[in-house]
Amino acid sequence: MKTFDDLTFNSHPSAKDLGIQAGMAFDNGYSISVVSNVEGGQHFYGDHPDTYEVAIFNQRGDFVPLQPFDDVLGWQDRMQVSKLMSQFQQDGVQQEKLLHSIKQDIQNND
């Protein structure tokens, strides 16, 4: 099972020297993107080395909605990123269905 420690971070191309990024594809076709600000950057919902912004993509390359009103999760620590990675590696389809259902329920009640 892959965890946060298996991610390799590089400079984020659109944030110049103010952001980092890492990505990983899982065996089941889902993938994760993890980004964070460095040295005073203000592009992302996370500040390296403590917190990170995370997105998950399904097999078609579409965002999986990680929140009812946003596709990304911000301010996630290393353990939270590892937990999300584990959930999508174990059963990405079920996780995606659950998150779409939660999003729809919340939006229908607004």
Secondary structure as GFF3:
##gff-version 3
##sequence-region A 1 110
A	DSSP	three_ten_helix	4	6	.	.	.	ID=ss1
A	DSSP	beta_strand	10	11	.	.	.	ID=ss2
A	DSSP	three_ten_helix	16	18	.	.	.	ID=ss3
A	DSSP	beta_strand	19	25	.	.	.	ID=ss4
A	DSSP	beta_strand	31	37	.	.	.	ID=ss5
A	DSSP	beta_strand	52	57	.	.	.	ID=ss6
A	DSSP	beta_strand	63	64	.	.	.	ID=ss7
A	DSSP	beta_strand	73	76	.	.	.	ID=ss8
A	DSSP	alpha_helix	78	108	.	.	.	ID=ss9
###
